[in-house]
Each structure stands twice: as C-alpha cells, then as structure tokens.
Amino acid sequence: MTRPTPKEIKPIAQVAGVPVDDEIATRISNSIGPAFEGFEAIAGTLPFDLEPALYPIAQTLKVSK
C-alpha cells in the first residue's frame, strides 16, 4: 500500500466517471497521502477480505424510503 501519485489518480478518476486535471489529481494525492502513510506499518498484513469488494455496488444502490 503506497501513497498514490497524481499520475495514478487521474486514470482511476476517469474510470470512475470523474475526470480530473493535473492540479486536482495533485490535491487528491496530497490529501489522501497521509492516510496511506499511516497504514504503512501494517501494509500487507491485513486479510484481503477486509477490502469491501461490493463497495461500488453499495455506492450506487438506490434506497427507497
């Protein structure tokens, strides 16, 4: 788990349907970088099943009230 660079963020954002320019990609990298650095000590030690594989589905699910 390494800090994402703006070069890595741009295609991820584009695939998600939210294209960003270089400046925004840099701001995203700078804002989430500390979180990645905080987990650096335990990177690779967490079970893979802790990753929410259904996260994209949960984000797009429409809940009726």
C-alpha positions as CSV (number, residue, x, y, z in Angstrom):
1,M,0.0,0.0,0.0
2,T,1.8,3.1,-1.2
3,R,0.8,6.7,-1.4
4,P,-1.0,7.2,-4.8
5,T,0.6,9.7,-7.2
6,P,-1.3,12.2,-9.3
7,K,-0.3,10.1,-12.3
8,E,-2.1,7.1,-10.8
9,I,-5.1,9.1,-9.6
10,K,-6.0,10.5,-13.0
11,P,-6.9,7.2,-14.7
12,I,-8.7,5.9,-11.6
13,A,-10.9,9.0,-11.5
14,Q,-11.5,8.8,-15.2
15,V,-12.7,5.2,-15.0
16,A,-15.0,6.3,-12.1
17,G,-16.5,8.8,-14.5
18,V,-15.0,11.8,-12.7
19,P,-12.1,13.1,-14.9
20,V,-9.7,15.4,-13.1
21,D,-7.0,17.7,-14.3
22,D,-3.3,17.6,-13.1
23,E,-3.9,20.2,-10.4
24,I,-6.9,18.3,-8.9
25,A,-5.1,15.0,-9.1
26,T,-2.2,16.5,-7.1
27,R,-4.6,17.9,-4.5
28,I,-6.2,14.5,-4.1
29,S,-2.8,12.8,-3.8
30,N,-1.8,15.3,-1.1
31,S,-5.0,15.0,0.9
32,I,-5.2,11.2,1.0
33,G,-1.4,10.6,1.2
34,P,-1.2,10.9,5.0
35,A,-3.8,8.1,5.4
36,F,-1.7,5.8,3.3
37,E,1.4,6.7,5.2
38,G,-0.4,6.0,8.5
39,F,-1.1,2.4,7.4
40,E,2.4,1.8,6.0
41,A,3.5,0.0,9.1
42,I,0.8,-2.7,8.7
43,A,0.6,-2.8,4.9
44,G,0.2,-6.3,3.6
45,T,-0.7,-7.7,6.9
46,L,-4.5,-7.3,6.8
47,P,-6.6,-10.1,5.3
48,F,-7.8,-9.3,1.8
49,D,-11.4,-9.9,2.8
50,L,-11.4,-6.7,4.8
51,E,-11.4,-4.8,1.5
52,P,-15.1,-4.1,0.7
53,A,-15.4,-5.7,-2.7
54,L,-19.0,-4.7,-3.0
55,Y,-18.3,-1.0,-2.3
56,P,-19.1,0.2,-5.8
57,I,-22.5,-1.6,-5.7
58,A,-23.3,-0.1,-2.3
59,Q,-22.4,3.4,-3.5
60,T,-24.8,3.1,-6.5
61,L,-27.6,1.3,-4.7
62,K,-30.8,3.3,-4.6
63,V,-32.6,3.0,-1.3
64,S,-36.3,3.7,-1.3
65,K,-37.8,5.3,1.8
